[in-house]
Amino acid sequence: MGSQDNVKFNSKPALRKPYIICGLSGSFNAGDVSVGVVNYLISQFHGLKFAEVPASRYHIYQIPGVESLRPVFKMQDGLIVESLLPVNQFYYVANPGSEHDLILFLGYEPNLNWEEYAETIVDLACDFRASRLYTFCGLLDRIPYTREPLISCTCTDIKVKQEMEYYHVTFSNREGMASFGQMLMYACKKRGWKV
């Protein structure tokens, strides 16, 4: 199965060199940073849903001790009247004030098939000739809330890193459990895409 077979399109908008911004719930969404950023952008810019990646191939609906992704059903008088299945959704924003439109991805960190899930997102980015992919992560730490938060950055290319130096970010030196954002970057790097 090709990774693009996993995407169900409602439409295929014509977009101009879009930036892709990914927000994923899961282990690295502390403070709702990842999902919160993307939800804010969808709301602020009136993002329109155009595609989704069904959850069933990448998510286990119930894992003990983990936030449940179980489907939610509403019943009235013994009949199912509403069903909400977990989905991973792509939205787009036409951005006339810039040469770049936006693709906003809102989803769940996968439990299964990490590489395929990442390749699905990167394939969509390539199909739309995206020029940049961003992810946001938040980690809980022992630093008191009264201190300035540390903002770090990871890139796949030295030129992108030099560009990011302009924003005075700290570059990550962390070693350990990967976030799905790092898996996305790994998929980009394998593809030779500089982010």
Backbone bond lengths (Angstrom), bond angles and torsions (degrees), N, CA, C in turn:
res aa  C-N    CA-C-N  psi(-1)  N-CA   C-N-CA  omega(-1)  CA-C   N-CA-C  phi
1 M - - - 1.454 - - 1.522 108.47 -
2 G 1.317 118.06 124.08 1.456 122.03 175.66 1.508 110.05 -72.62
3 S 1.334 116.17 150.30 1.457 118.98 -176.13 1.521 111.98 -63.45
4 Q 1.350 118.55 -29.80 1.459 119.21 179.34 1.534 111.85 -72.78
5 D 1.331 117.57 -17.59 1.460 120.21 174.03 1.526 111.07 -66.15
6 N 1.337 116.57 -16.69 1.454 121.47 -178.09 1.521 112.77 -86.12
7 V 1.319 118.44 -6.94 1.466 122.16 -178.94 1.519 108.78 -100.83
8 K 1.321 115.62 130.30 1.470 121.21 175.72 1.522 107.29 -107.65
9 F 1.331 115.92 116.92 1.458 121.29 -177.10 1.527 110.90 -94.67
10 N 1.328 116.01 135.80 1.463 122.13 167.83 1.523 108.81 -87.09
11 S 1.322 115.32 -33.58 1.464 122.70 179.15 1.525 107.13 -159.14
12 K 1.319 115.92 166.24 1.464 120.60 175.32 1.527 107.38 -125.96
13 P 1.337 116.36 89.53 1.463 119.46 -176.41 1.529 111.49 -67.62
14 A 1.327 115.46 150.87 1.464 121.53 173.42 1.522 106.74 -84.24
15 L 1.318 116.79 113.80 1.461 121.50 -176.36 1.525 110.58 -120.47
16 R 1.324 115.08 150.94 1.461 121.84 -178.09 1.524 110.36 -102.09
17 K 1.331 116.75 111.63 1.466 123.71 177.07 1.531 112.42 33.05
18 P 1.320 117.54 60.03 1.467 118.75 -171.87 1.526 113.52 -67.86
19 Y 1.309 114.22 150.12 1.452 122.23 164.70 1.525 105.78 -89.53
20 I 1.323 116.88 139.28 1.459 121.15 175.72 1.525 107.86 -107.69
21 I 1.320 115.58 129.60 1.455 121.56 178.26 1.524 107.03 -121.64
22 C 1.338 115.71 122.49 1.460 121.73 -174.43 1.523 110.79 -108.68
23 G 1.315 116.10 132.23 1.461 122.96 174.27 1.513 109.31 -125.43
24 L 1.325 116.04 120.23 1.459 120.46 -176.57 1.516 110.88 -125.94
25 S 1.322 115.69 131.91 1.461 118.95 173.48 1.522 107.42 -79.07
26 G 1.303 115.51 155.15 1.459 120.02 -179.90 1.514 110.80 141.13
27 S 1.311 115.79 -156.55 1.456 122.53 -173.50 1.517 114.11 -58.09
28 F 1.316 118.29 -31.59 1.460 121.40 -174.10 1.532 111.22 -109.78
29 N 1.325 115.73 38.22 1.459 121.60 177.89 1.529 109.97 -119.21
30 A 1.324 116.81 35.21 1.460 120.69 -178.99 1.524 109.91 -59.26
31 G 1.303 115.27 139.10 1.458 120.21 -178.36 1.516 112.79 67.24
32 D 1.318 117.17 14.41 1.471 122.79 -178.65 1.531 111.80 58.51
33 V 1.329 116.46 28.13 1.467 121.32 -176.31 1.522 111.28 -62.86
34 S 1.303 117.43 -51.65 1.464 120.79 -174.23 1.526 111.89 -66.29
35 V 1.318 116.19 -55.18 1.461 121.22 -178.45 1.527 110.49 -70.14
36 G 1.320 117.07 -37.41 1.452 121.12 -179.41 1.516 113.39 -61.13
37 V 1.346 116.87 -41.75 1.467 120.41 178.23 1.522 110.43 -60.92
38 V 1.323 117.02 -48.36 1.461 120.41 -176.25 1.530 111.13 -69.60
39 N 1.325 117.62 -40.79 1.472 119.30 175.78 1.528 111.04 -59.93
40 Y 1.319 116.57 -40.91 1.462 120.50 178.36 1.534 110.34 -61.54
41 L 1.340 116.83 -45.96 1.468 120.23 -179.30 1.527 111.66 -64.70
42 I 1.325 117.16 -40.09 1.469 120.67 177.51 1.525 109.76 -60.45
43 S 1.328 116.38 -45.24 1.454 120.98 -179.49 1.532 111.98 -69.18
44 Q 1.311 116.55 -47.12 1.463 121.92 -175.84 1.528 112.48 -63.00
45 F 1.341 115.71 -41.34 1.464 120.31 -174.97 1.531 113.09 -104.47
46 H 1.338 116.74 8.76 1.465 121.74 177.26 1.536 111.13 56.08
47 G 1.345 114.87 52.71 1.458 120.15 179.07 1.515 112.08 -59.57
48 L 1.324 115.74 143.70 1.462 122.48 -179.83 1.525 109.23 -111.10
49 K 1.313 115.61 127.76 1.462 120.27 179.83 1.525 109.43 -68.87
50 F 1.342 116.47 132.74 1.463 119.12 178.15 1.524 113.65 -129.75
51 A 1.330 118.33 -12.49 1.468 119.49 -179.46 1.522 109.35 -160.95
52 E 1.328 114.88 162.81 1.457 119.70 175.31 1.515 110.27 -148.78
53 V 1.315 114.13 156.71 1.459 122.33 173.77 1.520 105.84 -113.43
54 P 1.331 118.54 112.71 1.463 120.16 -178.53 1.531 111.24 -57.55
55 A 1.308 115.20 143.26 1.463 120.78 -174.59 1.527 113.50 -75.86
56 S 1.308 118.31 -25.28 1.462 120.29 -168.70 1.525 113.97 -61.07
57 R 1.317 119.38 -28.31 1.468 121.17 -178.96 1.532 112.72 -79.21
58 Y 1.321 117.12 -20.63 1.467 120.51 -171.50 1.523 114.13 -120.67
59 H 1.314 117.80 -8.51 1.456 119.77 -173.12 1.517 111.35 -128.90
60 I 1.326 114.88 141.64 1.452 121.79 170.97 1.518 105.47 -94.56
61 Y 1.310 116.72 124.72 1.456 120.03 -173.02 1.523 114.21 -67.88
62 Q 1.311 118.41 -24.86 1.460 118.92 179.45 1.519 109.84 -143.71
63 I 1.320 115.85 117.81 1.459 122.70 174.18 1.520 106.35 -124.73
64 P 1.323 119.06 125.79 1.472 120.00 -179.48 1.529 110.84 -57.03
65 G 1.317 115.64 135.09 1.457 121.63 176.42 1.517 114.69 80.85
66 V 1.326 117.45 3.54 1.458 121.40 -178.75 1.523 108.53 -122.62
67 E 1.330 115.60 148.76 1.466 119.04 177.44 1.530 109.33 -52.45
68 S 1.296 115.98 129.81 1.459 121.35 -175.25 1.524 112.11 -76.53
69 L 1.320 115.25 139.03 1.457 121.52 172.95 1.524 110.73 -107.60
70 R 1.305 116.20 18.16 1.467 119.36 -178.24 1.520 111.12 -56.19
71 P 1.324 116.61 143.77 1.459 119.44 173.10 1.531 110.10 -58.87
72 V 1.320 115.52 151.54 1.468 121.48 179.22 1.528 107.51 -116.24
73 F 1.339 115.80 130.18 1.453 121.44 178.95 1.522 109.81 -121.86
74 K 1.308 115.62 143.87 1.471 121.86 174.86 1.520 107.69 -112.25
75 M 1.341 115.12 125.77 1.450 120.57 -179.86 1.526 109.59 -115.54
76 Q 1.321 115.76 142.11 1.458 121.62 173.91 1.522 107.95 -136.98
77 D 1.311 115.48 126.20 1.466 121.45 179.87 1.524 112.12 50.81
78 G 1.329 115.62 41.92 1.453 120.80 175.45 1.514 115.52 79.74
79 L 1.340 119.21 7.08 1.466 122.31 179.61 1.526 110.08 -119.31
80 I 1.305 115.51 140.28 1.466 119.55 174.10 1.528 107.48 -75.68
81 V 1.316 116.54 119.21 1.466 120.95 -178.24 1.534 112.32 -108.67
82 E 1.331 116.52 -15.50 1.461 119.51 179.14 1.515 108.81 -154.13
83 S 1.329 116.02 140.94 1.461 120.31 176.36 1.518 108.96 -134.82
84 L 1.309 115.57 135.57 1.463 121.84 178.25 1.523 108.44 -124.16
85 L 1.315 116.08 106.01 1.456 121.39 176.96 1.523 108.33 -96.06
86 P 1.330 117.56 142.11 1.463 118.47 178.02 1.530 110.23 -62.23
87 V 1.306 116.89 135.17 1.465 121.51 179.12 1.526 109.39 -138.26
88 N 1.304 114.22 160.20 1.449 123.48 175.28 1.520 105.44 -114.23
89 Q 1.328 116.84 118.91 1.459 120.20 -167.09 1.528 113.36 -118.17
90 F 1.325 114.46 142.87 1.462 122.40 173.17 1.522 108.64 -106.01
91 Y 1.322 116.04 132.72 1.463 123.54 175.48 1.521 107.73 -120.40
92 Y 1.307 116.72 156.57 1.462 119.05 173.85 1.513 109.99 -128.53
93 V 1.317 113.91 154.94 1.455 122.39 177.00 1.517 107.44 -134.92
94 A 1.321 117.21 120.17 1.464 120.90 170.93 1.524 106.26 -77.82
95 N 1.305 116.11 127.25 1.461 121.42 -172.31 1.525 109.72 -120.51
96 P 1.351 117.95 81.87 1.467 120.36 -174.23 1.523 114.06 -63.25
97 G 1.321 118.38 -19.12 1.461 121.40 179.71 1.511 113.57 -81.71
98 S 1.318 117.63 3.53 1.465 122.03 -177.33 1.520 108.92 -143.03
99 E 1.311 116.01 164.20 1.471 119.06 174.32 1.522 111.31 -83.84
100 H 1.339 116.27 -0.93 1.465 121.66 -179.05 1.515 110.97 -120.37
101 D 1.329 116.96 124.91 1.453 121.11 168.49 1.523 107.88 -81.40
102 L 1.319 117.33 179.27 1.461 121.43 -178.79 1.517 111.16 -123.94
103 I 1.325 115.34 142.68 1.461 122.82 165.22 1.518 105.11 -117.92
104 L 1.320 115.96 125.24 1.454 122.20 -178.57 1.523 108.28 -112.88
105 F 1.324 115.98 123.48 1.461 120.77 -179.57 1.518 108.40 -109.10
106 L 1.315 115.97 124.85 1.454 122.23 179.85 1.523 107.61 -122.72
107 G 1.321 116.43 117.38 1.451 118.27 -175.93 1.511 113.35 -157.58
108 Y 1.314 114.05 -164.35 1.453 123.08 -178.78 1.518 109.03 -115.76
109 E 1.327 116.03 139.22 1.463 119.89 172.50 1.528 107.33 -59.35
110 P 1.327 118.22 130.37 1.464 119.45 -173.86 1.527 113.14 -73.51
111 N 1.321 115.77 154.68 1.460 122.28 171.02 1.521 110.58 -94.46
112 L 1.330 117.03 -26.72 1.462 123.26 -174.03 1.532 110.03 -131.26
113 N 1.312 115.79 156.85 1.471 122.70 170.51 1.535 113.21 52.58
114 W 1.332 116.37 49.26 1.461 121.79 -177.60 1.524 112.48 -54.23
115 E 1.325 116.05 -48.93 1.467 118.54 -175.78 1.527 111.35 -64.13
116 E 1.316 117.42 -42.35 1.459 120.54 179.47 1.528 111.10 -64.40
117 Y 1.319 116.35 -41.46 1.469 121.21 178.58 1.534 110.09 -61.36
118 A 1.336 116.37 -45.69 1.470 120.87 177.81 1.522 110.66 -62.87
119 E 1.328 117.31 -43.46 1.469 120.90 179.55 1.530 111.13 -64.07
120 T 1.335 117.48 -32.99 1.462 120.88 176.98 1.530 110.33 -61.76
121 I 1.322 116.47 -44.83 1.465 121.10 179.54 1.523 110.54 -67.49
122 V 1.326 117.30 -43.60 1.471 121.39 -179.37 1.528 110.49 -67.49
123 D 1.335 118.17 -37.91 1.468 120.57 176.13 1.523 111.10 -60.65
124 L 1.336 116.31 -43.58 1.460 119.22 177.65 1.530 110.07 -62.27
125 A 1.317 116.67 -41.61 1.467 120.57 177.95 1.527 110.91 -59.66
126 C 1.306 116.93 -43.45 1.473 120.87 179.13 1.525 111.18 -66.75
127 D 1.330 117.12 -40.95 1.470 120.77 179.27 1.526 111.67 -60.15
128 F 1.341 116.39 -33.86 1.463 120.55 179.73 1.532 112.02 -92.99
129 R 1.325 116.17 7.16 1.469 122.23 -179.25 1.527 111.68 53.13
130 A 1.322 114.78 44.73 1.465 120.60 178.77 1.525 109.67 -63.03
131 S 1.309 115.67 145.25 1.458 119.20 -178.43 1.523 112.62 -101.04
132 R 1.312 117.61 -12.92 1.462 119.73 -179.73 1.514 109.10 -158.86
133 L 1.339 116.73 149.07 1.458 122.75 175.92 1.520 107.53 -129.05
134 Y 1.322 116.60 128.63 1.461 122.47 178.95 1.527 109.31 -121.41
135 T 1.311 115.60 144.11 1.457 121.45 169.71 1.523 107.60 -130.48
136 F 1.317 115.73 154.81 1.457 121.88 176.84 1.512 107.76 -123.25
137 C 1.311 116.18 139.99 1.457 121.16 176.91 1.519 108.50 -134.77
138 G 1.304 115.87 152.88 1.453 121.76 174.13 1.514 108.96 -132.09
139 L 1.330 116.50 131.38 1.456 121.97 179.38 1.517 109.76 -115.54
140 L 1.312 116.44 137.62 1.456 119.97 171.40 1.515 107.96 -77.81
141 D 1.332 115.61 139.04 1.458 120.05 -179.04 1.520 108.48 -143.34
142 R 1.302 115.96 177.86 1.462 120.79 -178.66 1.528 112.27 -87.95
143 I 1.304 117.69 6.02 1.458 121.46 -179.06 1.529 108.57 -74.40
144 P 1.336 117.68 130.46 1.474 119.50 179.22 1.526 111.65 -62.23
145 Y 1.308 116.02 150.20 1.464 121.04 -178.41 1.522 112.17 -65.62
146 T 1.336 117.73 -14.26 1.461 120.65 -178.80 1.530 112.32 -78.28
147 R 1.305 117.64 -12.42 1.467 121.09 178.53 1.523 110.28 -90.45
148 E 1.314 115.65 153.61 1.461 120.86 175.87 1.527 109.09 -60.88
149 P 1.314 117.92 136.91 1.470 118.63 177.41 1.521 110.62 -69.42
150 L 1.316 115.31 149.17 1.457 122.04 176.55 1.522 108.01 -87.45
151 I 1.307 116.83 127.32 1.460 121.28 176.77 1.514 107.08 -113.00
152 S 1.321 115.13 118.17 1.461 119.26 -179.63 1.519 109.87 -118.72
153 C 1.312 115.29 165.29 1.454 121.71 -172.84 1.523 108.93 -139.16
154 T 1.307 115.71 144.80 1.460 122.64 173.26 1.525 107.22 -130.92
155 C 1.318 116.77 135.98 1.465 122.57 -178.22 1.531 108.99 -128.47
156 T 1.314 116.32 168.43 1.463 120.33 176.65 1.525 112.16 -108.20
157 D 1.335 117.28 0.82 1.462 120.15 -173.77 1.529 109.55 -148.00
158 I 1.332 116.38 141.07 1.460 121.37 -178.09 1.530 111.92 -63.28
159 K 1.334 118.31 -34.70 1.475 119.70 179.47 1.529 111.03 -67.85
160 V 1.321 117.23 -38.55 1.457 120.46 176.83 1.529 109.21 -66.34
161 K 1.335 116.60 -40.22 1.466 120.33 178.08 1.527 110.31 -60.98
162 Q 1.327 117.24 -43.94 1.466 119.83 178.59 1.527 111.06 -62.13
163 E 1.310 117.11 -38.11 1.465 120.86 176.17 1.529 111.04 -62.99
164 M 1.337 116.95 -41.63 1.459 121.10 -178.15 1.525 112.22 -70.68
165 E 1.327 118.52 -22.74 1.470 121.32 176.65 1.524 111.35 -58.40
166 Y 1.306 117.35 -29.43 1.463 123.10 178.01 1.529 111.29 -57.53
167 Y 1.344 117.09 -30.12 1.457 122.19 -177.48 1.528 113.29 -90.06
168 H 1.324 116.95 4.25 1.471 123.36 175.45 1.525 112.80 57.71
169 V 1.316 116.71 40.29 1.458 120.40 175.48 1.520 108.99 -86.67
170 T 1.306 116.32 160.60 1.451 122.54 172.26 1.519 106.87 -90.28
171 F 1.319 117.06 141.13 1.459 119.78 179.04 1.520 109.13 -94.05
172 S 1.297 115.62 135.08 1.456 122.76 -172.74 1.521 112.18 -65.37
173 N 1.327 115.02 137.92 1.462 123.11 172.22 1.520 110.23 -123.86
174 R 1.297 116.80 17.24 1.454 122.11 -174.91 1.524 111.02 -73.63
175 E 1.320 115.25 143.15 1.459 121.31 172.81 1.519 106.75 -128.03
176 G 1.300 117.00 131.51 1.453 119.03 179.27 1.508 111.00 154.64
177 M 1.324 114.40 -157.98 1.452 121.67 -177.25 1.529 110.01 -54.14
178 A 1.317 115.18 130.58 1.472 120.74 -176.45 1.514 111.34 -81.38
179 S 1.305 114.37 148.31 1.462 120.17 168.26 1.517 107.13 -88.30
180 F 1.311 116.86 163.81 1.455 118.23 176.49 1.522 110.62 -68.71
181 G 1.330 117.03 -27.39 1.467 120.63 174.29 1.525 111.35 -57.72
182 Q 1.326 116.20 -39.76 1.465 119.51 177.15 1.531 110.95 -67.56
183 M 1.331 116.99 -35.62 1.463 119.76 176.33 1.524 110.34 -63.99
184 L 1.340 117.26 -38.58 1.462 120.40 176.10 1.529 110.73 -61.22
185 M 1.321 115.88 -43.20 1.468 119.71 179.17 1.526 110.75 -64.74
186 Y 1.316 116.36 -38.28 1.459 121.17 177.09 1.533 110.06 -61.06
187 A 1.344 116.33 -43.05 1.470 120.37 178.16 1.532 110.39 -64.13
188 C 1.328 116.77 -38.46 1.473 120.48 176.85 1.527 110.36 -63.90
189 K 1.318 116.47 -44.91 1.470 120.92 -178.54 1.527 110.86 -63.72
190 K 1.329 117.48 -41.76 1.462 120.77 177.45 1.534 110.98 -59.28
191 R 1.316 115.99 -33.50 1.450 122.97 -178.71 1.533 111.70 -81.71
192 G 1.356 116.63 -10.17 1.458 120.13 -177.56 1.521 112.49 81.26
193 W 1.336 116.01 15.79 1.457 121.01 -179.21 1.522 108.63 -91.83
194 K 1.302 117.22 126.08 1.458 122.55 -172.94 1.520 110.34 -91.71
195 V 1.337 115.47 113.45 1.462 121.60 178.50 1.515 111.14 -129.83
